[in-house]
């Protein structure tokens, strides 16, 4: 398993723990607030029932009226029991229950139902102390809680899947350039090590030593260019660029110093952008295509820069990768691994467009349009 994949799994595990933990806390908090509301309503309803019972007991026909009243409460999922010191006046409880004589509130679970139970008592002048048991069915609250739990779990799973996908592609995009950079550096570094070991062997001709030294110098310069490009990419993402007028003639002359074989045609007095970044952009584009031949033309005109190499040609797969801003696969890097994302970043910072295309008459053209 790759390092970035391990980091992804570790990060995703932490995100899932945080996500489901937050969902659980929110769900519990919501349920507690609803339960407090239900309990407050039950206490208020119990007071009303107690007041009604006192009124009925003050009437000589209390038995019939209390029975009727208790049955009407049953239809509202409220059940009461009234007991004097000598007998049971009303008993409509859904199950047998030994309540407390003093005032008390508790949640009672019986089979699949949940009740808010309130024990209380009051004094009646003719019957003495009357105890009242009040049961209110609050099972609907727990059903809502279960549905909310299913909803929160489903929401958390969908959100986790979305975050997992976003995080996976983001981390893959972040770590892909690192892999490409390692691939780019490995080839020149291997050559440098090989030639240095060859020189250390001794007993080699002066011509061979000069050739090995020139190759070491060439590969070291290439590695230095890669590192400079990497630093430019870091500055692009962390800082700001300095946009100003750049003399096109001087710009073209500087490019010519890097590539003496280059054929330059300049039809513009100035370019608008960051001089260092534009130099890096054109140098990278030319470096990528000059590996397929040095017969390269650079044309600067109006709002565009065109690089044409009649000896270069890209297959359709590579064109699609380059033009659709995909990560360049390792097997298709061919020296383009770091230069491609760098060029994209520079063009993006200049609000321009970058396009690779094969010409009908042969050759490959890199088209850069810069918008002021």
Order of alpha helices (4+ residues) and beta strands (2+ residues): alpha-alpha-beta-beta-beta-beta-beta-alpha-alpha-beta-alpha-beta-beta-alpha-beta-beta-alpha-alpha-beta-beta
